[in-house]
Amino acid sequence: MSIWWSLQLRRDAASVPLARRLLLGAMDTAGVDGDISHELSVALSEACANAVQHGGGLSEVYRVTASIHGDMCRIEVTDCGPGFAHPTGSVPSPASPVSGELTGLLPGGRGLLLIEALSDRVRFGNQPGSGGAVVTFDKILKWREDAALLRAS
């Protein structure tokens, strides 16, 4: 069985915990192991915080798309900002420390490194043509014994 969902969120610090809570609720309902859900939620929080801080441009929104296919979860966070200066697919150099509302979410500007550490596979790039950063990360899931998706398979 496969599921996916997509959110369009305002580029506002309050959207970060909202995205995290929605992901945690979906993972809990599906029956994903709590430790895996927590790791995914921290990685998502960092990706969203980056979109809020850097994803300017003409749009005041960013997008989160998540999917589960079998035992793999893929999360993609896309913004409309300037994108990565040198998109290589691997982790860009850490940014300088941030200030303001997002300081607690990105201590020392090391969010991209944290996403990489918590994921099984991560890719950083830019949207073709229009610009904007795209952060995609995958995580192999572990399931609780009462997992709803396992019973539906």
Z-matrix of the N, CA and C atoms (Angstrom, degrees):
N
C 1 1.441
C 2 1.518 1 109.42
N 3 1.313 2 115.89 1 145.97
C 4 1.457 3 122.22 2 177.90
C 5 1.524 4 109.42 3 -127.02
N 6 1.321 5 115.00 4 145.49
C 7 1.459 6 120.48 5 172.70
C 8 1.525 7 107.96 6 -136.82
N 9 1.321 8 116.55 7 154.10
C 10 1.457 9 120.77 8 173.02
C 11 1.518 10 108.88 9 -151.18
N 12 1.313 11 115.65 10 156.47
C 13 1.448 12 121.47 11 176.35
C 14 1.517 13 108.06 12 -150.81
N 15 1.333 14 114.50 13 155.79
C 16 1.457 15 120.94 14 -177.99
C 17 1.522 16 109.06 15 -137.34
N 18 1.321 17 116.05 16 140.69
C 19 1.454 18 122.97 17 179.76
C 20 1.517 19 109.10 18 -125.37
N 21 1.302 20 116.70 19 141.43
C 22 1.453 21 121.38 20 168.64
C 23 1.513 22 105.41 21 -113.37
N 24 1.326 23 116.49 22 121.00
C 25 1.455 24 121.82 23 -173.06
C 26 1.522 25 110.97 24 -122.20
N 27 1.329 26 115.36 25 149.58
C 28 1.468 27 119.98 26 174.90
C 29 1.520 28 109.65 27 -69.60
N 30 1.324 29 116.57 28 144.85
C 31 1.466 30 121.51 29 175.34
C 32 1.525 31 108.76 30 -75.12
N 33 1.305 32 114.77 31 75.50
C 34 1.453 33 123.28 32 -177.02
C 35 1.525 34 106.86 33 -140.40
N 36 1.311 35 117.06 34 141.40
C 37 1.467 36 120.37 35 -177.67
C 38 1.531 37 112.26 36 -56.11
N 39 1.328 38 118.61 37 -29.84
C 40 1.468 39 121.82 38 -179.68
C 41 1.526 40 112.29 39 -66.97
N 42 1.327 41 117.69 40 -19.06
C 43 1.465 42 119.85 41 179.73
C 44 1.521 43 112.52 42 -74.25
N 45 1.313 44 117.58 43 -22.58
C 46 1.472 45 120.79 44 -176.27
C 47 1.531 46 111.44 45 -65.26
N 48 1.341 47 119.57 46 -53.60
C 49 1.469 48 118.10 47 177.44
C 50 1.529 49 112.76 48 -65.35
N 51 1.323 50 117.79 49 -28.83
C 52 1.463 51 120.38 50 176.33
C 53 1.523 52 110.19 51 -62.55
N 54 1.327 53 117.53 52 -49.03
C 55 1.470 54 121.27 53 178.72
C 56 1.526 55 110.50 54 -59.74
N 57 1.320 56 116.11 55 -41.36
C 58 1.467 57 120.88 56 -179.57
C 59 1.526 58 111.09 57 -63.20
N 60 1.339 59 116.95 58 -46.01
C 61 1.476 60 120.51 59 -179.73
C 62 1.526 61 111.61 60 -64.88
N 63 1.327 62 117.22 61 -39.30
C 64 1.467 63 119.92 62 177.86
C 65 1.526 64 111.03 63 -63.21
N 66 1.326 65 117.06 64 -42.87
C 67 1.463 66 120.43 65 177.80
C 68 1.526 67 110.72 66 -63.35
N 69 1.323 68 117.27 67 -47.37
C 70 1.467 69 120.23 68 -179.47
C 71 1.528 70 111.27 69 -60.33
N 72 1.328 71 117.36 70 -40.35
C 73 1.464 72 120.37 71 178.17
C 74 1.515 73 112.26 72 -63.90
N 75 1.328 74 116.58 73 -43.04
C 76 1.459 75 120.44 74 179.19
C 77 1.532 76 110.90 75 -65.19
N 78 1.327 77 116.75 76 -41.82
C 79 1.470 78 120.47 77 -179.68
C 80 1.529 79 110.70 78 -66.16
N 81 1.322 80 116.75 79 -41.10
C 82 1.459 81 120.59 80 178.70
C 83 1.526 82 110.70 81 -63.73
N 84 1.330 83 116.56 82 -44.89
C 85 1.463 84 120.85 83 179.75
C 86 1.525 85 111.46 84 -62.85
N 87 1.326 86 117.13 85 -38.77
C 88 1.466 87 121.40 86 179.71
C 89 1.528 88 111.93 87 -72.06
N 90 1.343 89 117.04 88 -23.75
C 91 1.460 90 120.21 89 179.72
C 92 1.512 91 114.72 90 99.15
N 93 1.335 92 116.64 91 22.39
C 94 1.462 93 120.66 92 178.44
C 95 1.530 94 109.48 93 -73.72
N 96 1.314 95 116.17 94 140.58
C 97 1.461 96 123.10 95 176.88
C 98 1.525 97 110.37 96 -51.06
N 99 1.314 98 117.49 97 138.56
C 100 1.457 99 122.79 98 -175.70
C 101 1.517 100 114.54 99 -61.03
N 102 1.332 101 117.80 100 -38.91
C 103 1.467 102 120.22 101 179.81
C 104 1.529 103 111.19 102 -65.29
N 105 1.324 104 116.17 103 -41.67
C 106 1.469 105 120.81 104 178.44
C 107 1.524 106 109.57 105 -65.00
N 108 1.333 107 117.08 106 -44.15
C 109 1.465 108 121.13 107 178.42
C 110 1.519 109 111.12 108 -58.84
N 111 1.327 110 116.34 109 -42.43
C 112 1.460 111 120.31 110 -179.79
C 113 1.530 112 110.64 111 -63.51
N 114 1.329 113 117.56 112 -45.42
C 115 1.469 114 120.64 113 179.35
C 116 1.525 115 110.98 114 -60.26
N 117 1.338 116 116.61 115 -43.60
C 118 1.459 117 120.17 116 177.94
C 119 1.531 118 111.20 117 -62.95
N 120 1.318 119 116.86 118 -39.70
C 121 1.467 120 119.91 119 -177.52
C 122 1.529 121 111.45 120 -68.38
N 123 1.316 122 117.37 121 -35.67
C 124 1.466 123 119.93 122 176.96
C 125 1.533 124 109.69 123 -67.88
N 126 1.330 125 117.10 124 -44.68
C 127 1.466 126 120.20 125 177.85
C 128 1.526 127 110.79 126 -60.86
N 129 1.336 128 116.92 127 -42.75
C 130 1.460 129 120.75 128 178.06
C 131 1.524 130 110.96 129 -62.22
N 132 1.317 131 117.31 130 -43.04
C 133 1.468 132 120.80 131 179.07
C 134 1.522 133 111.13 132 -58.12
N 135 1.318 134 116.84 133 -42.45
C 136 1.465 135 120.47 134 179.57
C 137 1.523 136 111.58 135 -66.25
N 138 1.335 137 116.86 136 -42.33
C 139 1.467 138 120.31 137 179.27
C 140 1.532 139 110.78 138 -65.04
N 141 1.322 140 116.66 139 -41.25
C 142 1.472 141 120.39 140 178.53
C 143 1.528 142 110.95 141 -66.58
N 144 1.320 143 116.99 142 -41.71
C 145 1.465 144 120.33 143 178.83
C 146 1.524 145 110.47 144 -60.43
N 147 1.326 146 117.31 145 -38.76
C 148 1.463 147 120.43 146 176.81
C 149 1.519 148 110.76 147 -64.74
N 150 1.336 149 117.72 148 -41.71
C 151 1.467 150 121.23 149 178.84
C 152 1.525 151 110.90 150 -63.76
N 153 1.330 152 116.68 151 -40.06
C 154 1.461 153 120.67 152 179.08
C 155 1.528 154 110.02 153 -64.85
N 156 1.314 155 116.86 154 -44.06
C 157 1.461 156 120.21 155 -175.26
C 158 1.529 157 112.48 156 -76.36
N 159 1.323 158 117.42 157 -42.64
C 160 1.467 159 120.60 158 -170.39
C 161 1.517 160 114.36 159 -108.98
N 162 1.317 161 118.46 160 -9.62
C 163 1.465 162 121.82 161 -170.47
C 164 1.504 163 115.60 162 -87.11
N 165 1.312 164 117.75 163 41.27
C 166 1.460 165 123.00 164 -177.34
C 167 1.504 166 114.45 165 -62.99
N 168 1.282 167 116.82 166 -120.19
C 169 1.449 168 120.59 167 -175.84
C 170 1.519 169 110.43 168 76.91
N 171 1.298 170 115.89 169 -152.93
C 172 1.462 171 121.39 170 -177.07
C 173 1.522 172 112.65 171 -82.93
N 174 1.312 173 117.55 172 -12.31
C 175 1.455 174 120.58 173 -174.24
C 176 1.522 175 111.31 174 -104.73
N 177 1.299 176 115.24 175 141.96
C 178 1.463 177 120.88 176 175.71
C 179 1.525 178 110.99 177 -102.04
N 180 1.324 179 117.03 178 18.96
C 181 1.462 180 121.56 179 179.78
C 182 1.518 181 110.10 180 -129.56
N 183 1.321 182 114.88 181 163.68
C 184 1.459 183 122.23 182 170.56
C 185 1.521 184 107.08 183 -140.03
N 186 1.319 185 116.72 184 166.28
C 187 1.461 186 121.09 185 -173.90
C 188 1.531 187 110.53 186 -122.89
N 189 1.326 188 114.41 187 139.60
C 190 1.463 189 122.70 188 173.45
C 191 1.525 190 107.18 189 -120.80
N 192 1.321 191 116.42 190 126.46
C 193 1.455 192 121.30 191 175.79
C 194 1.523 193 107.19 192 -124.93
N 195 1.311 194 116.23 193 132.87
C 196 1.465 195 120.84 194 179.16
C 197 1.522 196 108.55 195 -131.90
N 198 1.317 197 115.50 196 144.83
C 199 1.460 198 119.74 197 177.76
C 200 1.515 199 109.91 198 -145.25
N 201 1.315 200 114.12 199 150.97
C 202 1.459 201 122.01 200 172.54
C 203 1.516 202 106.88 201 -122.34
N 204 1.309 203 115.45 202 122.06
C 205 1.470 204 122.75 203 174.79
C 206 1.524 205 106.52 204 -126.24
N 207 1.313 206 116.67 205 109.75
C 208 1.460 207 119.45 206 -176.44
C 209 1.517 208 109.94 207 63.39
N 210 1.325 209 116.03 208 -123.88
C 211 1.461 210 121.50 209 -179.18
C 212 1.522 211 113.10 210 -100.08
N 213 1.327 212 117.95 211 18.59
C 214 1.461 213 121.34 212 -177.89
C 215 1.522 214 110.42 213 -119.64
N 216 1.326 215 115.85 214 133.22
C 217 1.457 216 121.92 215 172.26
C 218 1.519 217 107.55 216 -110.59
N 219 1.322 218 115.98 217 131.72
C 220 1.464 219 121.79 218 175.56
C 221 1.523 220 107.79 219 -120.33
N 222 1.325 221 114.90 220 131.52
C 223 1.461 222 121.42 221 177.21
C 224 1.518 223 107.74 222 -124.11
N 225 1.341 224 115.08 223 135.49
C 226 1.459 225 120.95 224 178.69
C 227 1.516 226 108.48 225 -129.82
N 228 1.322 227 116.21 226 130.10
C 229 1.458 228 122.68 227 176.33
C 230 1.522 229 107.07 228 -118.14
N 231 1.342 230 115.47 229 123.52
C 232 1.462 231 122.15 230 -175.53
C 233 1.515 232 109.42 231 -124.89
N 234 1.330 233 116.45 232 133.80
C 235 1.460 234 119.79 233 176.51
C 236 1.529 235 109.90 234 -124.65
N 237 1.311 236 116.41 235 -179.29
C 238 1.471 237 121.94 236 -177.87
C 239 1.521 238 111.53 237 -116.23
N 240 1.317 239 116.54 238 25.30
C 241 1.457 240 120.69 239 -179.71
C 242 1.515 241 111.75 240 -82.24
N 243 1.321 242 116.57 241 -160.03
C 244 1.460 243 121.03 242 -177.95
C 245 1.528 244 113.49 243 -73.67
N 246 1.310 245 118.07 244 -12.49
C 247 1.466 246 120.64 245 -178.47
C 248 1.516 247 111.39 246 80.03
N 249 1.314 248 115.21 247 -174.35
C 250 1.461 249 121.22 248 179.03
C 251 1.522 250 109.05 249 -82.15
N 252 1.322 251 116.86 250 138.13
C 253 1.467 252 121.34 251 -178.40
C 254 1.525 253 111.45 252 -61.73
N 255 1.317 254 116.99 253 -39.46
C 256 1.458 255 121.87 254 -178.62
C 257 1.520 256 108.85 255 -134.50
N 258 1.338 257 118.07 256 77.68
C 259 1.473 258 119.66 257 -177.28
C 260 1.520 259 110.55 258 -68.18
N 261 1.303 260 115.53 259 115.97
C 262 1.458 261 120.69 260 -178.50
C 263 1.516 262 112.27 261 -114.75
N 264 1.315 263 117.08 262 -9.50
C 265 1.452 264 120.58 263 -173.98
C 266 1.514 265 112.06 264 91.45
N 267 1.342 266 116.45 265 -17.34
C 268 1.455 267 119.80 266 177.92
C 269 1.525 268 108.94 267 -108.15
N 270 1.310 269 116.16 268 177.51
C 271 1.462 270 120.85 269 -173.76
C 272 1.518 271 110.55 270 -65.75
N 273 1.347 272 117.32 271 121.74
C 274 1.458 273 120.71 272 174.63
C 275 1.526 274 110.47 273 -66.99
N 276 1.312 275 116.31 274 164.17
C 277 1.461 276 120.79 275 177.77
C 278 1.516 277 109.75 276 -60.90
N 279 1.338 278 117.28 277 144.21
C 280 1.463 279 119.86 278 -179.72
C 281 1.522 280 111.11 279 -60.01
N 282 1.327 281 114.51 280 144.47
C 283 1.464 282 120.81 281 177.87
C 284 1.518 283 109.75 282 -80.03
N 285 1.310 284 115.02 283 168.60
C 286 1.455 285 119.03 284 175.24
C 287 1.519 286 108.87 285 -69.34
N 288 1.328 287 117.63 286 161.07
C 289 1.462 288 119.93 287 -179.38
C 290 1.524 289 111.61 288 -56.35
N 291 1.336 290 115.10 289 148.38
C 292 1.456 291 120.76 290 -178.58
C 293 1.515 292 109.81 291 -102.18
N 294 1.310 293 115.47 292 164.06
C 295 1.457 294 119.65 293 177.47
C 296 1.514 295 109.15 294 -130.89
N 297 1.304 296 116.38 295 176.14
C 298 1.461 297 121.15 296 176.43
C 299 1.511 298 112.64 297 83.77
N 300 1.348 299 115.05 298 -151.20
C 301 1.461 300 121.77 299 -172.50
C 302 1.523 301 113.61 300 -63.64
N 303 1.337 302 118.29 301 -25.84
C 304 1.462 303 120.51 302 -173.62
C 305 1.524 304 113.23 303 -92.30
N 306 1.323 305 118.55 304 -1.12
C 307 1.450 306 121.00 305 -176.22
C 308 1.520 307 112.09 306 -53.85
N 309 1.315 308 118.22 307 -42.37
C 310 1.457 309 121.36 308 -178.77
C 311 1.519 310 112.99 309 -69.35
N 312 1.325 311 117.52 310 -21.70
C 313 1.458 312 120.85 311 -179.56
C 314 1.515 313 112.31 312 -86.28
N 315 1.326 314 117.15 313 -28.20
C 316 1.457 315 120.98 314 -175.90
C 317 1.518 316 110.57 315 -128.44
N 318 1.318 317 117.91 316 68.92
C 319 1.462 318 118.17 317 -178.09
C 320 1.518 319 110.11 318 -62.12
N 321 1.328 320 115.97 319 122.17
C 322 1.457 321 120.69 320 176.59
C 323 1.512 322 113.75 321 72.11
N 324 1.338 323 119.35 322 9.07
C 325 1.448 324 120.66 323 179.06
C 326 1.512 325 113.80 324 66.57
N 327 1.301 326 117.80 325 30.71
C 328 1.465 327 122.25 326 -175.95
C 329 1.530 328 112.28 327 -106.03
N 330 1.324 329 117.63 328 22.82
C 331 1.458 330 121.79 329 -176.09
C 332 1.518 331 113.96 330 -58.79
N 333 1.335 332 117.60 331 -40.69
C 334 1.465 333 120.25 332 -179.01
C 335 1.529 334 111.34 333 -64.82
N 336 1.324 335 115.80 334 -37.31
C 337 1.468 336 119.11 335 177.05
C 338 1.522 337 111.24 336 -66.68
N 339 1.323 338 116.99 337 -36.77
C 340 1.459 339 121.13 338 177.91
C 341 1.524 340 110.71 339 -66.69
N 342 1.339 341 117.25 340 -41.83
C 343 1.462 342 120.75 341 176.42
C 344 1.525 343 109.72 342 -57.44
N 345 1.322 344 116.18 343 -45.02
C 346 1.465 345 120.01 344 179.91
C 347 1.530 346 111.32 345 -62.84
N 348 1.318 347 117.31 346 -40.75
C 349 1.464 348 121.16 347 -178.41
C 350 1.528 349 112.07 348 -67.39
N 351 1.328 350 117.72 349 -31.49
C 352 1.462 351 121.83 350 -175.80
C 353 1.525 352 113.54 351 -91.93
N 354 1.318 353 117.90 352 -6.09
C 355 1.461 354 122.46 353 -175.50
C 356 1.515 355 110.99 354 -110.98
N 357 1.337 356 115.71 355 159.16
C 358 1.457 357 120.13 356 174.21
C 359 1.527 358 111.41 357 -85.75
N 360 1.339 359 115.69 358 -26.56
C 361 1.463 360 121.09 359 176.97
C 362 1.519 361 107.33 360 -152.73
N 363 1.322 362 116.97 361 137.37
C 364 1.462 363 120.72 362 179.87
C 365 1.521 364 109.37 363 -139.73
N 366 1.349 365 115.26 364 142.75
C 367 1.458 366 121.02 365 178.62
C 368 1.528 367 108.10 366 -134.89
N 369 1.325 368 115.28 367 138.15
C 370 1.452 369 122.57 368 177.53
C 371 1.512 370 107.65 369 -120.41
N 372 1.318 371 116.80 370 130.74
C 373 1.452 372 119.95 371 179.35
C 374 1.510 373 110.85 372 -159.24
N 375 1.335 374 114.61 373 -170.83
C 376 1.454 375 121.59 374 179.03
C 377 1.514 376 109.69 375 -121.30
N 378 1.336 377 116.08 376 151.93
C 379 1.459 378 120.65 377 175.10
C 380 1.528 379 108.66 378 -66.99
N 381 1.310 380 117.56 379 138.00
C 382 1.459 381 119.31 380 178.36
C 383 1.531 382 110.86 381 -63.23
N 384 1.308 383 116.36 382 138.34
C 385 1.454 384 121.50 383 174.61
C 386 1.506 385 115.20 384 77.59
N 387 1.311 386 117.54 385 -68.89
C 388 1.467 387 121.31 386 -171.23
C 389 1.518 388 114.06 387 -80.85
N 390 1.298 389 118.76 388 -10.69
C 391 1.459 390 120.64 389 -175.90
C 392 1.514 391 110.80 390 81.18
N 393 1.281 392 115.51 391 -170.28
C 394 1.456 393 120.48 392 -176.64
C 395 1.512 394 109.97 393 96.44
N 396 1.300 395 115.77 394 140.39
C 397 1.461 396 122.03 395 -178.49
C 398 1.521 397 111.19 396 -80.49
N 399 1.328 398 115.30 397 148.08
C 400 1.457 399 123.01 398 173.75
C 401 1.524 400 106.91 399 -130.09
N 402 1.319 401 115.74 400 119.40
C 403 1.467 402 121.92 401 175.94
C 404 1.519 403 106.63 402 -114.43
N 405 1.329 404 116.21 403 119.69
C 406 1.468 405 122.02 404 -179.47
C 407 1.515 406 108.36 405 -122.61
N 408 1.337 407 116.17 406 130.39
C 409 1.458 408 118.77 407 177.14
C 410 1.521 409 110.22 408 -139.07
N 411 1.330 410 114.46 409 145.83
C 412 1.459 411 123.50 410 -177.88
C 413 1.518 412 109.40 411 -117.50
N 414 1.316 413 114.83 412 148.13
C 415 1.463 414 121.12 413 177.06
C 416 1.522 415 108.57 414 -142.49
N 417 1.323 416 116.25 415 130.49
C 418 1.462 417 120.74 416 174.28
C 419 1.528 418 107.27 417 -75.18
N 420 1.327 419 115.08 418 130.12
C 421 1.457 420 120.87 419 -175.31
C 422 1.519 421 112.12 420 -90.62
N 423 1.309 422 114.30 421 149.56
C 424 1.460 423 122.90 422 167.97
C 425 1.518 424 104.91 423 -117.39
N 426 1.317 425 115.60 424 146.80
C 427 1.464 426 120.16 425 -172.60
C 428 1.516 427 111.50 426 -115.31
N 429 1.334 428 114.51 427 148.32
C 430 1.458 429 120.16 428 168.93
C 431 1.527 430 107.43 429 -74.79
N 432 1.326 431 116.59 430 159.40
C 433 1.474 432 120.28 431 179.74
C 434 1.517 433 112.12 432 -63.97
N 435 1.322 434 118.65 433 -27.23
C 436 1.463 435 122.06 434 -179.54
C 437 1.537 436 112.34 435 -94.24
N 438 1.327 437 117.44 436 21.51
C 439 1.467 438 121.61 437 -174.14
C 440 1.533 439 112.05 438 -61.06
N 441 1.323 440 116.08 439 126.23
C 442 1.467 441 122.02 440 179.82
C 443 1.520 442 111.76 441 -63.53
N 444 1.320 443 118.60 442 -38.97
C 445 1.462 444 120.99 443 -177.95
C 446 1.528 445 111.89 444 -69.31
N 447 1.319 446 117.30 445 -30.52
C 448 1.474 447 119.09 446 178.76
C 449 1.509 448 110.74 447 -70.13
N 450 1.327 449 117.71 448 -36.79
C 451 1.465 450 120.45 449 179.05
C 452 1.525 451 110.82 450 -69.88
N 453 1.343 452 117.11 451 -31.01
C 454 1.464 453 120.66 452 -176.91
C 455 1.525 454 112.21 453 -79.52
N 456 1.325 455 118.26 454 -13.92
C 457 1.464 456 121.28 455 -175.99
C 458 1.499 457 111.79 456 -73.49
